Amino acid sequence: MALRLLLPLLLLAATLLIAQAQGIGSSASDCCLKNSRKTIPSSWVKSYSLQGPESGCLLRAVVFTTKKNKKICASPTDPTVQKLIQNLDKKVKNDKRKGHSPRAGGRPKRQKRQRV
């Protein structure tokens, strides 16, 4: 009788342990595992974010988002990456000063045609 009650509890505990070991529910599931060594053209990039231990990732990286919504990981110590970050920060600062809200793809909003 006690075995009937104990067996489902043991199965539930084992399932929870396996799920926890696999990292289910972990916020670090989209971390960069390595950094690209290729130069990233500034015309491709629309934004960036930083990742590291404070965001739950082992590798410190700059994650660039391209205009096609692709992610490119780069080393934060690379001088070309630092220059690209500075250029993006300047662009955002200038857009805010001018009162522009940046659109995806960097294109201006398309106007609707009026029928006559």
MODELLER restraints for C-alpha pairs under 7 A, 6 or more apart:
rsr = mdl.restraints
at = mdl.atoms
rsr.add(forms.Gaussian(group=physical.xy_distance, feature=features.Distance(at['CA:27:A'], at['CA:56:A']), mean=6.89, stdev=0.5))
rsr.add(forms.Gaussian(group=physical.xy_distance, feature=features.Distance(at['CA:28:A'], at['CA:56:A']), mean=5.27, stdev=0.5))
rsr.add(forms.Gaussian(group=physical.xy_distance, feature=features.Distance(at['CA:28:A'], at['CA:57:A']), mean=5.73, stdev=0.5))
rsr.add(forms.Gaussian(group=physical.xy_distance, feature=features.Distance(at['CA:31:A'], at['CA:57:A']), mean=5.66, stdev=0.5))
rsr.add(forms.Gaussian(group=physical.xy_distance, feature=features.Distance(at['CA:32:A'], at['CA:59:A']), mean=6.75, stdev=0.5))
rsr.add(forms.Gaussian(group=physical.xy_distance, feature=features.Distance(at['CA:32:A'], at['CA:73:A']), mean=6.23, stdev=0.5))
rsr.add(forms.Gaussian(group=physical.xy_distance, feature=features.Distance(at['CA:33:A'], at['CA:59:A']), mean=6.64, stdev=0.5))
rsr.add(forms.Gaussian(group=physical.xy_distance, feature=features.Distance(at['CA:35:A'], at['CA:61:A']), mean=6.91, stdev=0.5))
rsr.add(forms.Gaussian(group=physical.xy_distance, feature=features.Distance(at['CA:35:A'], at['CA:73:A']), mean=4.91, stdev=0.5))
rsr.add(forms.Gaussian(group=physical.xy_distance, feature=features.Distance(at['CA:35:A'], at['CA:74:A']), mean=4.59, stdev=0.5))
rsr.add(forms.Gaussian(group=physical.xy_distance, feature=features.Distance(at['CA:35:A'], at['CA:75:A']), mean=5.78, stdev=0.5))
rsr.add(forms.Gaussian(group=physical.xy_distance, feature=features.Distance(at['CA:36:A'], at['CA:73:A']), mean=5.78, stdev=0.5))
rsr.add(forms.Gaussian(group=physical.xy_distance, feature=features.Distance(at['CA:36:A'], at['CA:74:A']), mean=5.27, stdev=0.5))
rsr.add(forms.Gaussian(group=physical.xy_distance, feature=features.Distance(at['CA:42:A'], at['CA:84:A']), mean=6.51, stdev=0.5))
rsr.add(forms.Gaussian(group=physical.xy_distance, feature=features.Distance(at['CA:44:A'], at['CA:66:A']), mean=5.25, stdev=0.5))
rsr.add(forms.Gaussian(group=physical.xy_distance, feature=features.Distance(at['CA:44:A'], at['CA:67:A']), mean=5.84, stdev=0.5))
rsr.add(forms.Gaussian(group=physical.xy_distance, feature=features.Distance(at['CA:45:A'], at['CA:64:A']), mean=6.47, stdev=0.5))
rsr.add(forms.Gaussian(group=physical.xy_distance, feature=features.Distance(at['CA:45:A'], at['CA:65:A']), mean=5.87, stdev=0.5))
rsr.add(forms.Gaussian(group=physical.xy_distance, feature=features.Distance(at['CA:45:A'], at['CA:66:A']), mean=4.25, stdev=0.5))
rsr.add(forms.Gaussian(group=physical.xy_distance, feature=features.Distance(at['CA:45:A'], at['CA:67:A']), mean=5.84, stdev=0.5))
rsr.add(forms.Gaussian(group=physical.xy_distance, feature=features.Distance(at['CA:46:A'], at['CA:65:A']), mean=6.00, stdev=0.5))
rsr.add(forms.Gaussian(group=physical.xy_distance, feature=features.Distance(at['CA:46:A'], at['CA:66:A']), mean=5.48, stdev=0.5))
rsr.add(forms.Gaussian(group=physical.xy_distance, feature=features.Distance(at['CA:46:A'], at['CA:67:A']), mean=5.55, stdev=0.5))
rsr.add(forms.Gaussian(group=physical.xy_distance, feature=features.Distance(at['CA:47:A'], at['CA:64:A']), mean=5.88, stdev=0.5))
rsr.add(forms.Gaussian(group=physical.xy_distance, feature=features.Distance(at['CA:47:A'], at['CA:65:A']), mean=5.29, stdev=0.5))
rsr.add(forms.Gaussian(group=physical.xy_distance, feature=features.Distance(at['CA:47:A'], at['CA:88:A']), mean=6.93, stdev=0.5))
rsr.add(forms.Gaussian(group=physical.xy_distance, feature=features.Distance(at['CA:48:A'], at['CA:62:A']), mean=6.65, stdev=0.5))
rsr.add(forms.Gaussian(group=physical.xy_distance, feature=features.Distance(at['CA:48:A'], at['CA:63:A']), mean=5.41, stdev=0.5))
rsr.add(forms.Gaussian(group=physical.xy_distance, feature=features.Distance(at['CA:48:A'], at['CA:64:A']), mean=4.20, stdev=0.5))
rsr.add(forms.Gaussian(group=physical.xy_distance, feature=features.Distance(at['CA:48:A'], at['CA:65:A']), mean=5.74, stdev=0.5))
rsr.add(forms.Gaussian(group=physical.xy_distance, feature=features.Distance(at['CA:49:A'], at['CA:62:A']), mean=5.85, stdev=0.5))
rsr.add(forms.Gaussian(group=physical.xy_distance, feature=features.Distance(at['CA:49:A'], at['CA:63:A']), mean=5.20, stdev=0.5))
rsr.add(forms.Gaussian(group=physical.xy_distance, feature=features.Distance(at['CA:49:A'], at['CA:64:A']), mean=6.56, stdev=0.5))
rsr.add(forms.Gaussian(group=physical.xy_distance, feature=features.Distance(at['CA:50:A'], at['CA:61:A']), mean=6.00, stdev=0.5))
rsr.add(forms.Gaussian(group=physical.xy_distance, feature=features.Distance(at['CA:50:A'], at['CA:62:A']), mean=4.70, stdev=0.5))
rsr.add(forms.Gaussian(group=physical.xy_distance, feature=features.Distance(at['CA:50:A'], at['CA:63:A']), mean=6.04, stdev=0.5))
rsr.add(forms.Gaussian(group=physical.xy_distance, feature=features.Distance(at['CA:51:A'], at['CA:57:A']), mean=6.45, stdev=0.5))
rsr.add(forms.Gaussian(group=physical.xy_distance, feature=features.Distance(at['CA:51:A'], at['CA:60:A']), mean=5.53, stdev=0.5))
rsr.add(forms.Gaussian(group=physical.xy_distance, feature=features.Distance(at['CA:51:A'], at['CA:61:A']), mean=5.33, stdev=0.5))
rsr.add(forms.Gaussian(group=physical.xy_distance, feature=features.Distance(at['CA:51:A'], at['CA:62:A']), mean=6.34, stdev=0.5))
rsr.add(forms.Gaussian(group=physical.xy_distance, feature=features.Distance(at['CA:52:A'], at['CA:58:A']), mean=5.97, stdev=0.5))
rsr.add(forms.Gaussian(group=physical.xy_distance, feature=features.Distance(at['CA:52:A'], at['CA:59:A']), mean=5.60, stdev=0.5))
rsr.add(forms.Gaussian(group=physical.xy_distance, feature=features.Distance(at['CA:52:A'], at['CA:60:A']), mean=4.27, stdev=0.5))
rsr.add(forms.Gaussian(group=physical.xy_distance, feature=features.Distance(at['CA:52:A'], at['CA:61:A']), mean=6.60, stdev=0.5))
rsr.add(forms.Gaussian(group=physical.xy_distance, feature=features.Distance(at['CA:61:A'], at['CA:73:A']), mean=6.11, stdev=0.5))
rsr.add(forms.Gaussian(group=physical.xy_distance, feature=features.Distance(at['CA:61:A'], at['CA:74:A']), mean=5.57, stdev=0.5))
rsr.add(forms.Gaussian(group=physical.xy_distance, feature=features.Distance(at['CA:61:A'], at['CA:75:A']), mean=5.18, stdev=0.5))
rsr.add(forms.Gaussian(group=physical.xy_distance, feature=features.Distance(at['CA:61:A'], at['CA:76:A']), mean=5.58, stdev=0.5))
rsr.add(forms.Gaussian(group=physical.xy_distance, feature=features.Distance(at['CA:62:A'], at['CA:73:A']), mean=5.72, stdev=0.5))
rsr.add(forms.Gaussian(group=physical.xy_distance, feature=features.Distance(at['CA:62:A'], at['CA:74:A']), mean=5.17, stdev=0.5))
rsr.add(forms.Gaussian(group=physical.xy_distance, feature=features.Distance(at['CA:62:A'], at['CA:75:A']), mean=6.18, stdev=0.5))
rsr.add(forms.Gaussian(group=physical.xy_distance, feature=features.Distance(at['CA:62:A'], at['CA:76:A']), mean=5.62, stdev=0.5))
rsr.add(forms.Gaussian(group=physical.xy_distance, feature=features.Distance(at['CA:63:A'], at['CA:71:A']), mean=6.28, stdev=0.5))
rsr.add(forms.Gaussian(group=physical.xy_distance, feature=features.Distance(at['CA:63:A'], at['CA:72:A']), mean=5.59, stdev=0.5))
rsr.add(forms.Gaussian(group=physical.xy_distance, feature=features.Distance(at['CA:63:A'], at['CA:73:A']), mean=4.60, stdev=0.5))
rsr.add(forms.Gaussian(group=physical.xy_distance, feature=features.Distance(at['CA:63:A'], at['CA:74:A']), mean=6.43, stdev=0.5))
rsr.add(forms.Gaussian(group=physical.xy_distance, feature=features.Distance(at['CA:64:A'], at['CA:71:A']), mean=5.65, stdev=0.5))
rsr.add(forms.Gaussian(group=physical.xy_distance, feature=features.Distance(at['CA:64:A'], at['CA:72:A']), mean=5.11, stdev=0.5))
rsr.add(forms.Gaussian(group=physical.xy_distance, feature=features.Distance(at['CA:64:A'], at['CA:73:A']), mean=6.35, stdev=0.5))
rsr.add(forms.Gaussian(group=physical.xy_distance, feature=features.Distance(at['CA:65:A'], at['CA:71:A']), mean=4.83, stdev=0.5))
rsr.add(forms.Gaussian(group=physical.xy_distance, feature=features.Distance(at['CA:65:A'], at['CA:72:A']), mean=6.54, stdev=0.5))
rsr.add(forms.Gaussian(group=physical.xy_distance, feature=features.Distance(at['CA:67:A'], at['CA:104:A']), mean=6.85, stdev=0.5))
rsr.add(forms.Gaussian(group=physical.xy_distance, feature=features.Distance(at['CA:67:A'], at['CA:105:A']), mean=5.06, stdev=0.5))
rsr.add(forms.Gaussian(group=physical.xy_distance, feature=features.Distance(at['CA:74:A'], at['CA:81:A']), mean=6.94, stdev=0.5))
rsr.add(forms.Gaussian(group=physical.xy_distance, feature=features.Distance(at['CA:76:A'], at['CA:82:A']), mean=6.65, stdev=0.5))
rsr.add(forms.Gaussian(group=physical.xy_distance, feature=features.Distance(at['CA:95:A'], at['CA:101:A']), mean=6.74, stdev=0.5))
